[in-house]
Amino acid sequence: MTVAAAVAVLVGVLALATALGLLLRVRTGRARPTRTNDTRTTTANPTTADLAPAEAFGTEATLVQFSTPTCARCPATRRQLDALTAEHPGVTRLEIDLAERPELARRFAVMQTPTVLLLDRGRAVHTRFGGPPRPAELTAALDTVLAAARAATAPATTPGDESP
């Protein structure tokens, strides 16, 4: 191999690595609404009932954080989620250590830690975040879930019942 060919290969590898790194950076922490036909999970609708006892889930929403002992970004994500749950009554954070429960990584298609799932009051996965959630997107997703919960519990009004 000539020097020119070796340099060309090196430049190509660096360009590919840079492009992949930028793509990963753009996708990390973004909200991804879940779909019932999501093929990234091992089941169409992975069940969340066995993640923790029923009293560990929030009455309005639950933020499930998947982490590992070696995760460098998990403590900051834990603080971010705790601050958010302190602002919203009925919302709790549940942390799952994948080192203790590795089968959950496959079931929920966790490819990196932290991964955060936003569950609604029925414990259905509403949104997932791969990596530390971006604050604005996390707040918007949580507000959507809370608004849906409020709308579901609001008393129905019939025409003519409105007060002046």
C-alpha positions in Angstrom: 0.0 0.0 0.0 1.3 3.4 -0.9 1.5 6.3 1.5 -1.2 8.1 -0.4 -3.6 5.1 -0.2 -2.9 4.7 3.5 -3.6 8.4 4.1 -6.8 8.2 2.1 -8.0 5.2 4.1 -7.2 7.0 7.4 -9.1 10.1 6.2 -12.1 7.9 5.2 -12.1 6.1 8.6 -11.9 9.5 10.5 -14.7 10.9 8.3 -16.9 7.9 9.0 -16.2 8.0 12.7 -17.0 11.7 12.8 -20.3 11.2 11.0 -21.4 8.4 13.2 -20.4 10.4 16.4 -22.4 13.4 15.2 -25.4 11.2 14.4 -25.3 9.6 17.9 -25.0 13.0 19.5 -28.0 14.3 17.7 -30.1 11.3 18.7 -29.0 11.0 22.3 -31.6 12.4 24.8 -34.3 13.0 22.3 -37.9 12.0 23.1 -39.2 9.1 21.0 -42.9 8.5 21.4 -43.6 4.8 21.5 -45.8 2.9 19.1 -47.7 -0.3 19.6 -46.1 -1.8 16.6 -42.6 -0.8 17.6 -40.2 -3.5 16.4 -37.3 -2.5 18.6 -38.8 -4.3 21.5 -39.1 -8.0 21.9 -42.9 -7.7 22.4 -45.4 -5.4 20.9 -46.2 -3.8 24.2 -43.7 -4.7 26.9 -45.4 -5.1 30.2 -44.3 -2.8 33.0 -46.3 -4.4 35.8 -43.4 -6.5 37.1 -40.9 -3.7 37.3 -41.7 -2.8 40.9 -44.5 -3.1 43.5 -47.7 -1.2 42.6 -47.0 1.4 45.3 -43.7 2.4 43.6 -45.5 3.8 40.6 -46.9 7.3 40.5 -50.6 8.0 40.5 -50.3 10.3 37.5 -47.0 9.3 35.8 -43.8 7.4 36.4 -40.3 8.0 35.1 -38.4 4.7 34.9 -34.7 5.1 34.7 -32.6 2.2 33.5 -29.0 2.5 34.8 -25.9 0.4 35.6 -23.3 0.8 38.3 -20.7 2.0 35.8 -22.9 4.6 34.1 -21.2 8.0 34.3 -24.3 10.0 33.3 -26.8 8.2 35.5 -26.3 10.3 38.7 -27.0 13.6 36.8 -30.0 12.0 35.2 -31.2 10.8 38.6 -31.0 14.4 40.0 -32.8 15.8 36.9 -35.6 13.4 37.3 -35.9 13.9 41.0 -36.1 17.6 40.6 -38.9 17.1 38.0 -40.9 14.7 40.2 -40.6 17.2 43.1 -42.4 19.8 41.0 -45.3 17.5 40.0 -47.4 15.7 42.6 -48.4 12.2 41.6 -45.2 11.7 39.5 -42.5 9.4 40.8 -39.1 8.2 39.6 -38.3 4.5 39.6 -34.7 3.3 39.0 -33.9 -0.1 37.7 -30.3 -1.4 37.9 -29.8 -3.5 34.8 -26.8 -5.3 36.4 -29.4 -6.8 38.8 -32.1 -7.4 36.2 -30.4 -7.9 32.8 -33.5 -9.5 31.2 -35.2 -6.0 31.2 -32.5 -4.6 28.8 -33.6 -7.0 26.2 -37.4 -6.7 26.9 -37.2 -2.9 26.7 -34.5 -2.7 24.0 -32.1 -0.7 26.2 -29.0 -0.1 24.2 -27.4 2.6 26.5 -27.7 3.9 30.0 -29.4 5.9 31.1 -32.5 5.1 29.3 -35.7 6.7 30.6 -39.2 5.6 30.0 -42.2 7.9 30.7 -45.2 5.8 31.8 -48.7 7.2 32.0 -51.0 6.4 34.9 -52.0 3.1 33.3 -48.3 2.1 33.3 -48.2 2.2 29.5 -44.9 3.4 28.0 -45.6 6.9 26.5 -42.1 8.2 25.6 -38.6 6.8 25.8 -35.3 8.7 26.0 -32.0 7.0 25.0 -29.4 8.8 27.1 -29.9 11.7 29.5 -33.2 13.3 28.6 -33.2 16.8 27.1 -35.0 19.0 29.7 -37.3 20.7 27.4 -38.4 17.5 25.7 -38.8 15.7 29.0 -41.0 18.5 30.4 -43.1 18.6 27.2 -43.6 14.8 27.2 -44.5 14.8 30.9 -46.9 17.8 30.4 -48.6 15.8 27.7 -49.1 12.8 29.9 -50.3 14.9 32.8 -52.8 16.8 30.6 -54.2 13.5 29.3 -54.6 12.3 32.9 -56.4 15.5 33.9 -58.7 15.3 30.8 -59.5 11.7 31.7 -60.6 12.6 35.2 -62.3 15.9 34.4 -66.1 15.8 34.9 -68.0 15.7 31.6 -70.2 18.6 31.0 -73.3 18.6 28.9 -74.4 21.5 26.7 -76.2 24.1 28.7 -74.5 23.2 31.9 -71.8 25.8 31.5 -71.8 28.5 34.2 -71.8 32.1 33.1 
